[in-house]
Amino acid sequence: MASASGRDADVAIIGAGFAGLAAARSLAVAGAEPLVLEARERVGGRTLNVEIGEGKVVEMGGQWIGPTQERIAALAREVGVETFRTHTEGANLLRLDGRLRRYSGTIPRLNPLALLDVARALRKLNRLAEGIDREAPWLDRDAARLDRISLGAWIDRTLMSATAKRLIRVAGRTIWGAEPEEMSLLHTAFYVRSAGSFELLTDVEGGAQQDRFIGGSQEVATRVAAELGQRVRLGAPVSRIAHGPEGVIVDAGGDRVRARRAIVALPPPLTAAIEFDPGLPPSRRQLAQRMPPGWLVKMVAVYDEPFWRADGLSGEALNEEGPVTMTFDNSPPDGSPGALVGFVGGRDARAFAGLGKSERRRTALACFESLFGPQARAAERYLEQDWAAERWSGGGPVCNFATGGWTASGPALREPVGAIHWAGAETATRWCGYIDGAVSSGERAAAEALAAL
Ligand SMILES: Cc1cc2nc3c(=O)[nH]c(=O)nc-3n(C[C@H](O)[C@H](O)[C@H](O)COP(=O)(O)OP(=O)(O)OC[C@H]3O[C@@H](n4cnc5c(N)ncnc54)[C@H](O)[C@@H]3O)c2cc1C
């Protein structure tokens, strides 16, 4: 309903993922009137809780939170969602070169040359990242050179051991949902810089997988949306944004919303499905094509109990053979029922998604069995989410700049276009691609819009 000023809101926000919700909350706290327009019939975007009985949930999208992720930690605290430690007790598993190894701590017992090779490459990548300006990677003295080569080419050039090369490739498939050839080295260095180090991205203890939310990550979004009440409209896919000096008119599923500013809080490629009038500058339009989403399928197998714990295993595994290349213990805080989570990413996800439903289940559980023994095959429930099949996500966990992307389109990533501001995990300068980055990007876009009101 339009107000006397002829407006429905001060700021129309497109997307009720963590970025859009954090933007709306910041605006509301500052006394402005936000209105969030969300295509789906739920909030939370790339986070998704699924109930497994007795009020317990497993998460099919983003779930972990780790040290230095201060914006999501603050938001969760403010809406009363607590965290608990990811289960890590016991030995981890590594299947590499056809051998399954058990190991404790963070470093597996591998051929020492391969280990040295990995350590040297990661040191090099961290050093590369340290030099990158998080706000403007394209201004790096070496930006043109780093953006010209892919992570894949760098791996081939930098590492000597074939085993070490494969190890880094496998890890990358879950971190980015992409093959290293699909990503620019400058993007990789920026991404590592935005997190702090490669180890912060990959570690459980002390890293991005350290903690989980009691009640699941989506619960934080659900509570923020509950606070916002009528200021969140579900089932409102935005198809057109007309904009000018007076503000914006947003068409959303049969509704027309007038506001002074807009915040578009979507994965960048999805902005291409919206008609802008007048059209976006070419540099912003091209951005949508230069940042393809990763492809990540996440699966959770639920068991009576976490039987692997009794075998002295933590549930964490890296499995080069795939297609499930990474697993973790994903049981609720009290360890009942048991849950194992797995990921299939990059080229494996493309092949996996082509299988029939029962074949995918069989394949995934066979992978779990090959790691954790025959009990793993007898899952009580098998849940799966292919994020590339989701119209309103397009892929996951994150969209990544391909070679040449940062230098060609980087400056357009956050630059407002008239009354339109940009948010979303991909626009974050800290923890880009993570829930924390989504929250900080929403808060940053809200501050921009407030300053302009
Ligand atoms: C499998 C998987 C695992 C992950 N693991 C982790 C993890 O453990 N920890 C972590 O921090 N991060 C993780 N991530 C990443 C994290 O989930 C995302 O970075 C974050 O949720 C993105 O939030 P966002 O608000 O930027 O975007 P989104 O969550 O994508 O929100 C965008 C919203 O816009 C809506 N929308 C789209 N188009 C329109 C339209 N035209 N009109 C209106 N609404 C529209 C969508 O429905 C969606 O709700 C993971 C992601 C995936 C997929």
The ligand as a Tripos MOL2 file, in Angstrom:
@<TRIPOS>MOLECULE
LIG
   53    58     1     0     0
SMALL
NO_CHARGES

@<TRIPOS>ATOM
      1 C1         25.9410  -26.1640   -0.4410 C.3       1 LIG1
      2 C2         26.4320  -24.8680    0.1330 C.ar      1 LIG1
      3 C3         27.2510  -24.8790    1.2420 C.ar      1 LIG1
      4 C4         27.7120  -23.6880    1.7960 C.ar      1 LIG1
      5 N1         28.4230  -23.7220    2.9600 N.ar      1 LIG1
      6 C5         28.6670  -22.5670    3.6330 C.ar      1 LIG1
      7 C6         29.1080  -22.5890    4.9750 C.ar      1 LIG1
      8 O1         29.2300  -23.6520    5.5810 O.2       1 LIG1
      9 N2         29.3510  -21.4070    5.5960 N.ar      1 LIG1
     10 C7         29.1360  -20.2020    4.9780 C.ar      1 LIG1
     11 O2         29.3710  -19.1520    5.5870 O.2       1 LIG1
     12 N3         28.6770  -20.1670    3.6990 N.ar      1 LIG1
     13 C8         28.3990  -21.3050    3.0340 C.ar      1 LIG1
     14 N4         27.8280  -21.2760    1.7990 N.ar      1 LIG1
     15 C9         27.6220  -19.9720    1.1370 C.3       1 LIG1
     16 C10        26.4800  -19.1740    1.7630 C.3       1 LIG1
     17 O3         25.3570  -20.0100    1.8920 O.3       1 LIG1
     18 C11        26.1670  -17.9730    0.8830 C.3       1 LIG1
     19 O4         27.3260  -17.2030    0.6910 O.3       1 LIG1
     20 C12        25.1370  -17.0240    1.4700 C.3       1 LIG1
     21 O5         24.0350  -17.7220    2.0030 O.3       1 LIG1
     22 C13        24.6730  -16.0730    0.3690 C.3       1 LIG1
     23 O6         23.7400  -15.1280    0.8580 O.3       1 LIG1
     24 P1         23.2130  -13.9690   -0.1120 P.3       1 LIG1
     25 O7         22.1700  -13.2480    0.6460 O.co2     1 LIG1
     26 O8         24.3520  -13.2040   -0.6440 O.co2     1 LIG1
     27 O9         22.5890  -14.7040   -1.3700 O.3       1 LIG1
     28 P2         21.3810  -15.7680   -1.4420 P.3       1 LIG1
     29 O10        21.3580  -16.5870   -0.2160 O.co2     1 LIG1
     30 O11        21.5390  -16.4550   -2.7370 O.co2     1 LIG1
     31 O12        20.0760  -14.8640   -1.4520 O.3       1 LIG1
     32 C14        19.5220  -14.3180   -2.6040 C.3       1 LIG1
     33 C15        18.0200  -14.3390   -2.4580 C.3       1 LIG1
     34 O13        17.4250  -13.6910   -3.5890 O.3       1 LIG1
     35 C16        16.2770  -14.4370   -4.0130 C.3       1 LIG1
     36 N5         16.0560  -14.0950   -5.4240 N.ar      1 LIG1
     37 C17        16.7310  -14.5090   -6.5220 C.ar      1 LIG1
     38 N6         16.2650  -13.9010   -7.6300 N.ar      1 LIG1
     39 C18        15.2480  -13.0810   -7.2180 C.ar      1 LIG1
     40 C19        14.3680  -12.1820   -7.8880 C.ar      1 LIG1
     41 N7         14.4240  -11.9730   -9.2140 N.pl3     1 LIG1
     42 N8         13.4400  -11.5060   -7.1520 N.ar      1 LIG1
     43 C20        13.3580  -11.6670   -5.8030 C.ar      1 LIG1
     44 N9         14.1800  -12.5250   -5.1210 N.ar      1 LIG1
     45 C21        15.1190  -13.2000   -5.8220 C.ar      1 LIG1
     46 C22        16.6550  -15.8770   -3.7460 C.3       1 LIG1
     47 O14        15.5240  -16.6920   -3.6300 O.3       1 LIG1
     48 C23        17.4420  -15.7500   -2.4280 C.3       1 LIG1
     49 O15        16.5670  -15.8780   -1.3190 O.3       1 LIG1
     50 C24        27.3490  -22.4480    1.2120 C.ar      1 LIG1
     51 C25        26.5090  -22.4350    0.1110 C.ar      1 LIG1
     52 C26        26.0500  -23.6300   -0.4320 C.ar      1 LIG1
     53 C27        25.1180  -23.5860   -1.6080 C.3       1 LIG1
@<TRIPOS>BOND
     1     1     2 1
     2     2     3 ar
     3     2    52 ar
     4     3     4 ar
     5     4     5 ar
     6     4    50 ar
     7     5     6 ar
     8     6     7 ar
     9     6    13 1
    10     7     8 2
    11     7     9 ar
    12     9    10 ar
    13    10    11 2
    14    10    12 ar
    15    12    13 ar
    16    13    14 ar
    17    14    15 1
    18    14    50 ar
    19    15    16 1
    20    16    17 1
    21    16    18 1
    22    18    19 1
    23    18    20 1
    24    20    21 1
    25    20    22 1
    26    22    23 1
    27    23    24 1
    28    24    25 2
    29    24    26 1
    30    24    27 1
    31    27    28 1
    32    28    29 2
    33    28    30 1
    34    28    31 1
    35    31    32 1
    36    32    33 1
    37    33    34 1
    38    33    48 1
    39    34    35 1
    40    35    36 1
    41    35    46 1
    42    36    37 ar
    43    36    45 ar
    44    37    38 ar
    45    38    39 ar
    46    39    40 ar
    47    39    45 ar
    48    40    41 1
    49    40    42 ar
    50    42    43 ar
    51    43    44 ar
    52    44    45 ar
    53    46    47 1
    54    46    48 1
    55    48    49 1
    56    50    51 ar
    57    51    52 ar
    58    52    53 1
@<TRIPOS>SUBSTRUCTURE
     1 LIG1         1 GROUP 0 **** ****
